Amino acid sequence: MKMLKSTLAVVTAAAVLGMSGFAQAGATLDAVQKKGFVQCGVSDGLPGFSVPDATGKILGIDADVCRAVAAAVFGDATKVKFSQLNAKERFTALQSGEIDVLSRNTTWTSSRDAGMGLMFAGVTYYDGIGFLVNNKLGVKSAKELDGATICIQAGTTTELNVSDYFRGNGLKYTPITFDTSDESAKSLESGRCDVLTSDKSQLYAQRSKLASPSDYVVLPETISKEPLGPVVRKGDEEWFSIVKWTLFAMLNAEEAGVTSKNVEAEAKSTKNPDVARLLGADGEYGKDLKLPKDWVVQIVKQVGNYGEVFEKNLGKSTPLAIDRGLNALWNNGGIQYAPPVR
């Protein structure tokens, strides 16, 4: 009888796994702590978001979100390993457990959030789809692209959004799809297509890698909402909360004026109750997340607040020179906003 019950339990578990089609999330935090690092899925090379430098170190705002998670969990932002993934590979890698978190310019949509066994932990970057063209094409608006040949990265939300836009405006186009963003950009540069379409952040990044960036312009239209953020597997709310509150901590630190340079001093001497709670000087809010008392201090000290990370990777001093825009804080003209630590 015991053997029968055991067999039935195994069969039932296998059936549940088979029906879901996804690896069970389980206790991700325990697994991460046991192996000693966070395995983070990033893009296969997108300047400003995740791209290797000359030494092979992955740089970018998406990579820094994962470093912040490592700083929160281990007190050490270096305890992270990166898996470079293209758009087709990214969700399978997360669903199968190959990675612990996906931080790869990925758009939050209802089908991904509800139908793929995934949970989005917030918005790192508010984006939207646009169009990059060579100046010699002579167009000033996306509505002048009737009959154009358009390069699109496969496995992205861009394919549907572009189709909807052209159909809605009575325009025709010919799509050419590629597995990687670099392939798409090279095809634009070679003249194989008239237009490169993607999230505008990607267009600025790809333009910076072209031989003559000034020959190309991003058209003014933004044709979709593309909230990009970190993703985890559904079914592990503990790990979901850690990734979510890591991002929130970076936003709250910027709003409070807490930076990588002053965070340690603020943690010791602040008279502001909100800052004291945020930095662990008052209360035990890290305990709720199974994190150390100084988890926010370590994030900001080692990685930076949201504004620091944005400016370092995407801001005016970088080749991308992207304005904060919607990604400014809510009290500074943007829509970035985080719940309080209390």
N, C-alpha and C positions, 0 to 999 in steps of 0.2 A: 504493500500500500504506500509506504514512504517513497519507494522508487517511482511509483505511478504519479504521485503528487509532484515529485521533483521533475519528472519528465514533462508533465502538464505545464508546470511553471516555466520551464525552458521554452516549450513550444509557444506558450502565450506571449512571453517576452519577445520571442523572435517574430511572432505575428504582428505585435504592436510596432516593432521596429520596421518591419516590412511594409506595413500600411502607411507609416509616416514617411518613409523614404529617406529619412534623415538620421544621422547619428544622434543618440540621446545626449543632451547637453551635460548632464551630471554635475558634479561638484567641480566646476572649472577652476575656482580659486585654489582648492586643495591640490589639483593637478599642477597648476602653475607654480605653486609654492614648492611642490615636491621636485619638479624638474629644475626650478631655480631661474626661470625666465619666462617672459611673455612672447609667444609666437604671433607675430603681427603680419597680416597680409596687406601689401601695398601695391601701387601700380608698377608697371614694367618700365617706368621711366618718364615721369612728368615733372618738369622743373617747377619748383615752388611747392609741390605737394609731396612727391617722393621720387628722388632721383639719386643715383650714386655719384659721389664726387671722385676726384682722381685717385683717392685711396680706397674707394669702395664703400665709404660710409654713406648710408642713406640719409639724405637731407630733405626737408620739406615739412609743411604744416601737418600733413597726415602722419608722417613718421614721428613728429614731435608729440602728437596725441598719444601714440603708443609708448613713447618714452615717459610721458606723464603718468600713464597707467603703471608702468614699471616703478616709477618713483613713489607712487602712492602705495603700492603693494610691498615693495622691497626696500624703499628708502634709497634706491639706486636706479637712476634713469638709464644706466647702461645695460641693465639686465633685460634686454629685449633682442630678439632675433627677427629678421625680416624675410618674408617670402614674397618675391616679386611675381605678380600675377596679372595676366591680361583679363579683359572684361569677361571672356567666356569661362575662365578658370575660377574666378573669385568666389562665387557662391558655393560651388562644389567643395572648394577647399575649406570653407567655413562649416558647411553642413557635415562634412566627413570628419571634422575634428582635426584636420591638418593644421589649422591655425586657431588661435584663441579669440582673436578679434580681427575684423576686417576694417581697415582705415584707408580706403582707396577711392577717393572722389566718386562715391557711390550715392545715387539719388534715392531718397526715401519715397517710396510709392506704396499704395495700398496693397498691390499684389505681392510685392516683396515682403511687406510687413506682415501680411495675413496669410499668404499662401505658400511661403517657402520655408517655414520653420525658422524665421529670422526675426530679430528685434533691432530697430534703430535706436541708438542711445542718445541721440541729440543731433544738432546741426553744427558742424564745424565751419561750413562755408555756404552761404546762400548764393546760388548761382542761377544761370538760365542759358538756354541754347541760343547761339548766334551763328554768324557766318563770316568766314575769313576769305578775302578775295585779293587777287593781284590788282594793283592800281590800274594796270593797263587794260583791265576788263571794262573800266569806265562806268561802273555802277555805283550808286550812292545809297541804294536801298535794297532790302531783300525782295521787295515787290517788283524789282527789275530783273529777277533771276529766272524768268520764264524760259524753259528749254535748256537750262543749265545742266551740266554734269556735276554731280556732287559726291565728294568723298565722305564716307561715314564709317565710323568704327562699329563693327558687328557686336551684338550682344549688349547693346546699350539702349537707354530710353530714347536716344536721339532718333533712331530709325522711325519710331511711331510718331514722335512729335513733328519731325520734318514732313512726314507724309500728311499729317493732319493740317499743318500750316499751308502746304502747297495746294492741297485739295480745297481747303477753306477759302483760299484766295484765287481759285480758278487758274492755278499755274501748273505747268508740267515740268518734270525734271527726270534725269536719269541717275539713279544711285549706283555707286561703286563701293562695295563694302570691303573692309580690311580688318584683320584680327587685332592689329596694334595701332595706336595713335601715331607712332613714328611712320608706319607705312602710309597712313593717310596723308600725313604732312608731306612726305617725299613725293607722293603722286600729285599733290597740288603744285609743288615746286617744279616738277618735271613737265607740267602742262597736261597730264593725263586727265585731270578734272579741272573745272572752272572754279569750284568752290570747295572749301573745307568747312564742315559743320560739326560742332561739338559744344559742350559747355564753354561759355566765354572764357573762363579761367584757363581751360585747356588751350583755347585758341591763342591767348596771349603767351602761354608757355611754349606752344609749338612755334609761334612766330619768332620767339627769341632764339630758336635753334636753327632758323633758316639762314642761308648764306647772305641774303640781303633783306633783313627784317623790315626796313623802311619801305620796301616795294609792296608791302601787303598792309591791308587795312581791315579791321573788324567793323562790319556794318552796324548801324545804330540799333537795329531791332533786337529785342530779346523775346523769343517766341514761346518760352515755357518757364515754369517754376522748377528749379533743380536744387532742392535742399540736400546738400552732401554731408554725410556724417558717418560715424563709426557704427559697426554692426556686430551683433553677437548672436549666438544660437538661442532660439526660444527654449524655455523650460528651465533656465537657470537664472532666476531673478537676482540672486546674490551677486553674480558676476555682472549682470546687466546694470545693477545699481552702482557698482564700482566704476565701470566705464562711463556711465552717465554722469555721476557726480565728479569724476575727474575733469570732464569737460566743463561742468558747471563751476567747479572750483577755480579754473583758469579765468572764466568770465567774471566771477565774483571778485577775484583778486584785482583784475583790471579796474572794475568799477570802484573798488575801495582804494585805489591808488597804491596797492601792494605790488611791488616789483621784485625781480630777482636780486636787485641791489639792496633793497631795504627790508625784505621779508623777515629776516632773522631779528633785526632791531624792533620791528613792529610786533613780532610775536612776544617779545620780552616787555615792551613798554607801552603798547597801545592803550588808550583810554576809551576807544570806540568799542562799544559792546558787540556790534556786528563783526568787526574785524577780530576781536578777541575770540569769538565763537568760531569764525572761519579758520583761524590759525591755531586753534587748540589751546589757547590760553585760558579759555573759560568753557566748562562743560566737557562731555565725553562723546562728542558726535562721531568721532572716528570709530568708536566701538560698535556703533550701529551698522557700520559697513565692514566690520572685521578688519579695520585698518588701524595703524598706529596713531597716536594722538597728534603727531606732527605731520600727518600725511599731506596736508595742503602746503605746509612750509616746504616740504621736500619737492613737491611738484613745481612750485614757483621758483625756489632757489636753483633747482637743477635744469629746469626747462623754460620757465618764464610764465607770465600771465598771458592771457589770450592776445592782448594787443602787442606784446613783445614778440610772440611767436608769429603773429600775422606780419608785422613789419619786417622781421628778420627774413622771412621766406617769400613774401608776396608784395611788400610795400614799396614805397617810392624810391628807396635806396637800392632796390634790386632791379635786375634786367626786366622783370615783368611790370614793375611800376603800377601795380593795381591799387586803385583808390578803395578805401574801406567801404564806402557805399552802404548797402544794406547790412554789411558785416560790422558796421560801427555799433557801439552800444546803444541801447534804447534811449538813453538820456543824452545822446550825442548825434541824433539824426538817423540812426540805424534801427535794426530790429533784433539785434543780439540781446538776449535777456536770460538770466538764470535765476531759478528759485534760491532762496536764502538757506544758509546753513544755520539751523536753529532747532 
